[in-house]
Amino acid sequence: MKNEKKAVASGSKKAGKSEAYKKAGVNIDLAVSLLSGLKKKISTTRRPECLAPIGGFGGMFRIDLKRWKKPVMVVSTDGVGTKLMVAQMMGKYESVGHDIVNHCVNDIAVQGAEPAYFVDYIGTGKLQAKMYQEVLTGLADACLEQNMTLIGGETAEMPGMYGDDFDLVGCITGIVEEDKIIDGAKNIKAGQVAIGLTSAGLHTNGFSLARKCLFEQGGLTVKSKPKALGGKTVGDVLLAPHRCYWKAIQACLAAGIHLNGISHITGGGFYDNVPRILPDNVSAVFDTTVIDVPPIFKLIQELGDVDPYEMYRVFNMGIGMVFFVPKKDVAATLKLCKGAGYEALVVGETVKGDRTVTCKL
Amino acid sequence: MKNEKKAVASGSKKAGKSEAYKKAGVNIDLAVSLLSGLKKKISTTRRPECLAPIGGFGGMFRIDLKRWKKPVMVVSTDGVGTKLMVAQMMGKYESVGHDIVNHCVNDIAVQGAEPAYFVDYIGTGKLQAKMYQEVLTGLADACLEQNMTLIGGETAEMPGMYGDDFDLVGCITGIVEEDKIIDGAKNIKAGQVAIGLTSAGLHTNGFSLARKCLFEQGGLTVKSKPKALGGKTVGDVLLAPHRCYWKAIQACLAAGIHLNGISHITGGGFYDNVPRILPDNVSAVFDTTVIDVPPIFKLIQELGDVDPYEMYRVFNMGIGMVFFVPKKDVAATLKLCKGAGYEALVVGETVKGDRTVTCKL
């Protein structure tokens, strides 16, 4: 079921329904008709650089050479992981559309890249209309929020695979001027400050452990409202969309802040994500006691009896992104982040070292 | 398990093994160590435009403005579908790595785009070393064959999803000069000739129907050697890698052939894929009697008692790509394709019409 997002406008008039294929479990017509209903929504994400009319094979995006002098394409791909299983349990799918987009935007924004275009992939054993429509709606809305074109995609119905599950994958491309790439290994030195931007919860990482602790060990369900979550259901708290930090980065760059390095805190937490951008002779020290850890993490830790170190090794623990800035830029950075709608606080510093991360737990 | 392809070179020295996470079914260390062994292989695909050292978040690819005057990025994504289940049954995974790359290259090559970089995604319930290594080896080899960089990727281990299966998705980006985009809707007129390039078999489409006909209805297994396949096993014939047609397109473009339109014959066959590139007032007529249909298609048709029309609606039936050229270019095109290592033949023509496809069956 190839490129059906693009096949809507075409399709031979002589081609009837594929009955044998349908009996084999693949319903091309459903995908085409669902997509047709979403066309208007998707077209709202179209930027002027887009050339391809819906109907071709590949999406086309022109590089605007009036704007970009030495354009570098920054590319990343990711999935939503087993957060999808929580979406399934809840029967709510829009938020995972936001998750995949926002996660991918963050992954390239750390290098200073402006999001340009996005493609999605949905794999499933049997295509469900509600899931498909909600995921695509969330995806398109999230793309629009970041001024990014949803330029293509693929939905694959694979009978006999996936069972009742589905997978959702995104691939993002952004653009950055070559001399403006944010490169921590080059610019981070000892004596700089780590500013943390708060997360919306788990984002899209650590769900296998979270499900085990909350559901298996803790006996909760997505509908449970444990006291710790203040009236919210476990499912709703878990599904809170991945926060996108691009607008904070944009605001800081526009104001001339020296963003020496940026780390997206995903699976692996501070321990795995921060060393990626540190130079060999610098280490980072975080004071996690200043972080207002969201209640969902405490609940996971308690019900699963997870070691505190382990928690910081798997989850973001309330900080979804870290900026490394010179001391002189700290106050302005905090203000700019706040102005862009984010909560930010000083969470650590860089010291002479060997590219390791230490957390005061 | 984020971006572990890129995380190999980093990782905090203080970070120990994630025991709780491992118990929850996610083995980060295995993925990292497997990837480490594949680094050399992957690095062979590195083009000079690549900026990112292994270790960052997003892969970086510089647009060479000495070479490209008005660069347009052409983007496509696809999966391998249930061909993966045949790979599983055979325990052979290298060929599907070639499949995903070659399929994606064809999807952008039809617009005249030169492959530039590729990202892969592997989703699985439990990461298997053999599968991972073979898939990545096939992927990297196929990228190298097309002078394309394997610039990034993601492997997601999702316990409780996928069962024993896995999914494989690719996203490709190529580059084309804006004034050299191949646009059938603009350039195809009545009276042109359709040249078909032979396929290697099913490529990556129609596997759900094929599996039903061969295995369920026909009672065969992947190890069966039915007389029709001349001594080969069903599994080996089914796994024949998707043929990549870029080198034929390149040869024709370099020789100044008027490639007015190109269609990649994937799921939907001639009926669905050709109309995508036809102008509103042109139809295409194919004489399928000239096609030497590979025995595997005949076997599927026979065992599943599939209507001939249906066969051409689902499968490529032996023709994986169609070029539309002016009559005067036919002989040269056939010769160039042959010179580039492809079998090509005249399979049809364009007539005045209404964007429909008719096949003389």
Interface residues (C-beta under 8 A of the other chain):
Chain A: M1 K2 N3 K6 A7 S10 G11 S12 K13 K14 A15 G16 S18 E19 A20 Y21 K23 A24 G25 V26 I28 L51 G55 G56 F57 G58 G59 M60 F61 R62 I63 L65 K70 P71 V72 M73 V74 V75 S76 T77 D78 G79 G81 T82 L84 M85 D107 I108 V110 Q111 A113 Y117 V119 D120 Y121 G123 I151 G152 G153 E154 A156 M158 P159 G160 M161 Y162 G163 D165 D167 V169 C171 I172 T173 G174 V176 E178 I181 A185 N205 G206 S208 L209 R211 K212 H264 T266 G267 G268 Y271 D272 V274 P275 R276 I277 G304 V306 D307 E310 R313 V314 D354 R355 T356 V357 T358
Chain B: M1 K2 N3 K6 A7 S10 G11 S12 K13 K14 A15 G16 S18 E19 A20 Y21 K23 A24 G25 V26 I28 L51 G55 G56 F57 G58 G59 M60 F61 R62 I63 L65 K70 P71 V72 M73 V74 V75 S76 T77 D78 G79 G81 T82 L84 M85 D107 I108 V110 Q111 A113 Y117 V119 D120 Y121 G123 I151 G152 G153 E154 A156 M158 P159 G160 M161 Y162 G163 D165 D167 V169 C171 I172 T173 G174 E178 I181 A185 N205 G206 S208 L209 R211 K212 H264 T266 G267 G268 Y271 D272 N273 V274 P275 R276 I277 G304 V306 D307 E310 R313 V314 D354 R355 T356 V357 T358
